[in-house]
Amino acid sequence: MKTEVSFTLNAGVVVAELAGHELLIDLLRDRFGLTGTKEGCGQGECGACTVLVDGRAVNSCIYPALEVEGRQVVTIEGLLGPGNDLAAIQRAFVEHGGIQCGFCSPGMILSARALLDRIADPSEEQIREALVGNLCRCTGYVQIVESVRKAAEAMRSGGSGGGGA
Amino acid sequence: MSELRHVGRDTPRPDAAAKASGKAHYIHDLSRPGMLFGKIKFSEHAHARILHVDTSRAERLPGVRAVITAANTPQVRFGYLRDNFALKKDKVRHFRDEVAAVAAMDPDAAAEAVELIRVEYEPLPAVFDPYAAMMEGAPLVHETDPEGRPRETNEVPVAFHHVSGDIDAGRRAAKHVAEGRFSTPRIQQSCMGTAGCIAEFGGDGNLTIWAKTQIPFLAQRDFNRALAAMGLDGRNARVIVPCLGGAFGSGLDTHAYEYVAILLAHRTGRPVKIVYTRHEEFANLSPRQSAQVYVSQGCDEAGRLTFRHVEVFQDNGAYTSWGATYPGVMLLPATSLYKVPSIVFDARMVYTNNTYCQAMRGYGNPEMTWPLESNLDELAEAAGIDPFEMRLINCNEPGETTPMGARVTTCGLRDCLVAAAGKLDWASKRGRGRKMRRGVGMASLVHVGGSGRIYRSDASGIILRLDDFGNVYVSSGGVEMGQGLHSALTLGVAESLGVLPANVFINETDTATCPWDVGTHASRGAFTACNAAILAAAKLRNRIFTLAEEIFPAEIERNLAAYRSERPGYQPPRFDWRLEAKRDRFDLRDGMIFLKDAPDEPWARLELERLLRAIHFRPAGEMLTAEAFYDPPSDLPDWGRGRGNMSAAYAYGTQGVEVEVDVETGEVQILRMVSAHDVGRVLNPQTIRGQAYGAIAQGIGYALYEEVRTEEGRILNPNFTDYKIPTAWEMGFPIDLVFIETNDPAGPFGAKGVGEPGLVPTAPAIANAIYDAVGVRVRDLPITPEKLLAALADEER
């Protein structure tokens, strides 16, 4: 059974024909070439595949692609502004050592972005709580938490999160 | 080395922006035209004879392009002792043995086809307990050795021994003795990016393989050997390393899945990609070696160690990897952590039908430091000496040669101990938190800090190539796996050559274009690659300054004329710069060539890129490239005697921790950690902090909850729900980092390796703190709530 979904993907509206059981991660990676979304476990355990659906961080590896009909999906590529400018949250991860192997980074950054869109000045505890579903094996999370705090500061003083979304 | 401009400055990693924007490409993201997807059929028994493999249904499935078994492919043998096969023919020796494999047009068809393969087995008696495997009459995991000679026992034929001093005299001199048996579990490296490769044969019959490896050049050797076994003598393997989603030791061996991909690619004539799912990664990728260690140490009345006796026993699993050389690294702490006048060290390893094991960060060192540093606290208690004092009394010193023959050049252990105790407020906290179930503990370590020679060559090659625009392209065989090698190398090249970091570009690691490197392990990446860069940069500078003698005067004449015309009446300094323009009078910094004696004259400088173009486009022009091959001053140890100066420098450190124990639940809460390490010199504060924090987090998982649990050889927790690694929540305590800079003469800019040390003493520091808090000691990692509650209950009885 083929079904068509229409949704906003990063900057524009897209249409895709789905085989019924398709998952959002496969739609993004295989159909739209958005390989910034990583598959770390395929079971919703590690958060590497996190994307934003209507501003909420979801695990795209267990999210039915059918569910995106009419919604707004933002991937890591969608955070970039014109001229590939990094969004404030991405810049903070780069500048404050929040990235090592980088495999968890897109998901981690999007979870952090969802938090900062909700709470402009989160406590350390709120940051750690928001990132608990995003596993990282390299960093020990210290500089990730620092990066999120710095991004919050930058976004509060600079207004928007920069970038495209 | 004069004042440093880039080394030591907090600098973002060169690969960070790509990784932050989803533009870094891992094996999972790569594709080749016409690529097929491979999938492996794994064993369904821990030990069984293979009677028949029926692939007929799989072959008929639409989309399937090949189904291979040991019966229809050449035999490809691999492994540290060459005891493993890409596909198993006669029998399977553990659950993860590769029995068959398919290549299909898409991953779903490949997965479905594997399910359709039927294998008939005759189950054999299996052995899972390493002690039982050593008993007479135990089922033999391997009936023959790789040469076909019958094997009598399951013992792995590797020998690691060490005897120094007079152990009997050491025992007699001991006023206090502590002994115990300790164990460490198998744990999963848990890279966020799972393992995988793409194998492709080109039109010329040569192989290209994109591999998740830390050893591209040893892998090339392994793969070339496989090509020869496949009848492709004279063909070459080119190994390309894409962006790696972590490695932590899992890339120190070549793996069966890589050989299977090669066989499938050869069979189909098309590129074949195999990427493990998370379940496959847990079930079929070799975890860290487990270890059982007996240790006994004694000291005199003053607390000076008089002897140390260590016996190691390891369950190797069904095949060998380089992990079989763990005891070689265990020898270092066993002989060189603290001053010990007499030592006996012995290690044995046995085949079982459990999953075979491989390297992980620390490579035997955490397995040895766990018993040594736990036991040292027990000895301190027996002697009535504060554990911090005990460590100071036996502290290593710069200039000493340890019983193994390790020549300790610089040693910051005493400073590390003092810093850890100070930051932890040891004097006021130790022994005073019992009521609140709070305690402090510490543990130290020694690790190779100047690479670790476990192979004939311990070298790293490098090529630096300059273009017309003042950029330098770096070809290095070292592997960036997240640890920050490219960050260190960028700063090291910028510093040693005299260009800006923005003009340094690190090429993809590729055996076709990069010079040989033994591999990225032993915390050696930055140490060896930056040392190689310094050598190559010196060659380039020499050539640049020689050429500047010719190019500089005319350029300066022009500059000076222009400068004067803009500033009438300007008087240049009273020296003849024509005479000064000699090769030894030049300097190059941040891409600008200038005279050492007139560094501030704006006209007396020449952009590097102008010089490069001038020499490129003149008659008989030239472009500049330099290479260097750095092999550290160290020896390949004699493992049987346990002797040799295996590293060019040694890294000491101490970690302290404060914990609170919930005696109702058995849970351990970490309140704070202090991590003090002799790092020689900090190359990039941001990345060194990341290495330390990350290693501590892995150490905490190792100490408190990580374990690959098995039942009769089957892995019970092959996912992140049942196999827990630390999350941001568990890491929510303060960590103080202290970097002691001892400026090692062998180190690039004085730096030593730092990648592994943070993991090594974390578990014993926690165990020692738990003992301080509640007076019980768990000797088997991980210290789970169940084990701690049981120990508390025992204590009450």
Interface residues (C-beta under 8 A of the other chain):
Chain A: R29 L34 T35 G36 T37 K38 E39 G40 C41 G42 Q43 E45 C46 A48 T75 I76 E77 L79 L80 N84 L86 Q90 R91 F93 V94 E95 H96 G97 I99 Q100 C101 G102 F103 C104 S105 P106 I109 E124 E125 I127 R128 E129 L131 V132 G133 N134 L135 C136 R137 C138 T139 G140 Y141 V142 Q143 I144 V145
Chain B: P12 R13 D15 A16 A17 A18 K19 A20 S21 G22 K23 A24 H25 Y26 H28 D29 Q189 S190 C191 M192 G193 T194 C243 L244 G245 G246 F248 T277 R278 M481 G482 Q483 G484 Q686 T687 R689 G690 Y693 G694 A695 I696 A697 Q698 N719 F720 T721 I725 P726 T727 A728 W729 M731 G732 I735
